Amino acid sequence: DDDDDGSDDEILVVESRSPPKVLKKEELKPTISIIAEKTPITLPVPVPVSVGDKGETNIPSHSSPACESGLLASVFAPEPNDECLRVVRELAQEGNLSPLQVEGAGLAIQRHCRLIKKNDTSDDDPVKLVKMVRAGFFLGDGAGIGKGRQIAAVLRDSFSRSVRETSTSKANNNSFASPSKMISSRRRRHLWISVSRELIEDARRDLKDVGCHAPVIDGAEVLGGSATSKKPTTADSGVLFITYAFLVSGKGKRMNDIITWLTHGNGTNRGEAVFDGCIIFDEAHKAKNLCADPPTTTGLLVLELQERLANARVMYCSATGVSNLQQMGYATRLGLWGAGTNFPTFDSFRGSLEKRGVGAMEMLALEMKQAGCFVARTLSWDGAEFESVKVQLTPEQISIYDESMKWWDMVKSEIKIALALPGMNDTPKMLWSQYWSAIQRFAKELAICIKIPLIANSTLKQLESGHSVVI
């Protein structure tokens, strides 16, 4: 639509043989009931919901009561169409996803079917080939909702829809030469960026839990950067797992290595434009200082990665990512500013909302949820009990504490004697501050050690009773 009526701001592109279901306003159901046939789920109470085609299978909305803020609960997110829910609904029927997780994954999948205008670019922009960018999704769930499981479900959906295109070509344009098969894969390579290399095991676990057995590849091993580096993998499909620290290492060289792997070695402008796999920014708030003065390298590279891979399916994941408007500059795929909006730049977007105060921020949260690009649920504290337990010190623990304090007092006396010696006038003035800081750190660690026996015994009793324990 090239008319000037503003109707070309967003284009829905659903990769399906059947047309997407267009919902009228009066047909919208409550947000958490997207896979319910008749029974909507009202947070925070987990109500059994139908996830089967004919309502024959009932499961609770989540393993524990969940809720969202009263403000967000006042509006509904758009209901994903059946095609977007095809894969994740099956996971819910198998018990691998809760309806609450199906909602988050389904909204992300549907959001990724939408293209939005990209900002005006100069003639020397390497991504000039792309006039649109794929919309992104922000998963703002708190602990306990299962962000990792929802990420895995989105990746599983992409792998399930991936295609292999086989074509034949003649070697050296010789019609008599035997044809060689050329195989190109789409949506079979994805990128998962997180804060710690150890979290790769959690990623593997989450993917396995949703029935996705694609390899999760340690980027530090296959792209260099570790003592155990291996040769680059030639696997046709997989999830490349890296950290933000790895992304900024090598003075920008890592960026090219990552894109080359994602595009199957075709790191050209055309290869970057065609790539439509997933990019997961786990703990996306690591890029929050993009608009700082000066901006951090992490923020700049996160922005560059999104600009170069304009067709990628971007997913931001953070429980604290939208708490400060200034820290949202990296989330360009939400479509809140840029071409096709009322705000040409992020600075104009931020300035307009900041001068309107808290009310504007609340309206922004409502707008994002209604647009289907943001959800933020958390576990409810309904029914939770709190108890402070006093640790009764044993004679041995009391003795350890007394002897330790005697040692620190001896150190103090020795320092005073040393400072009284000739030539000690140039002693740093911060000496005593460092001394007392050391005592405080020691006392804190000692207090933790004293608590451990009580915590360990209590934990073992709870585990024997079949309960879960978080320390």
PyMOL commands that set and color helices and strands:
alter all, ss='L'
color gray80, all
select helices_A, chain A and resi 25-27+31-33+72-74+86-93+99-111+147-161+171-173+197-209+219-222+244-262+269-274+284-291+297-308+325-328+332-334+346-354+358-370+395-419+431-464
alter helices_A, ss='H'
color red, helices_A
select strands_A, chain A and resi 10-12+49-50+58-59+66-67+114-117+132-134+137-139+163-169+180-186+189-194+216-218+238-243+278-282+313-317+374-375+378-379
alter strands_A, ss='S'
color yellow, strands_A
deselect
rebuild
show_as cartoon
